Amino acid sequence: TQLGLPERALQVMAQFQREGLPAGARVEVGVYNALLATLSRLGQCELAYTVLEEMRRAGVSPTAESYTHLVRSCGGARGYWERALETFAEATHAQPPAADVQLCTAVLDVLSDA
């Protein structure tokens, strides 16, 4: 079967993790953010949060950019505005706080579409 773009992006990430890293290296936050940006543009909220879980398992802390992509991924999916608010709350309570102007704007955008 042919994979859709979101599934292909996740497959590329998994392959990179398996084969593309030298011993002892790990995927940095920028790579995760690139994947989250792709999923956000595609409105793939559930897959974006799956990537967040993977980040955490890998010991990579989300940044303000990560949270912004997560919130934006909720924008195209009806009924996900509550998840966007939960994500915003998590970002503001993170240590150090990971909320910035882009994240606040993303939350307002999602709420205006709700």
PELIN-V258467 format. One record per helix or strand. SS is the DSSP state (H for helix, E for strand). FROM is the first residue (numbers start at 0). TO is the last residue. If there is no record, write none. Layout:
SS_FROM_TO, SS_FROM_TO
//
This chain:
H_4_18, H_28_40, H_44_56, H_63_72, H_80_92, H_100_112
//
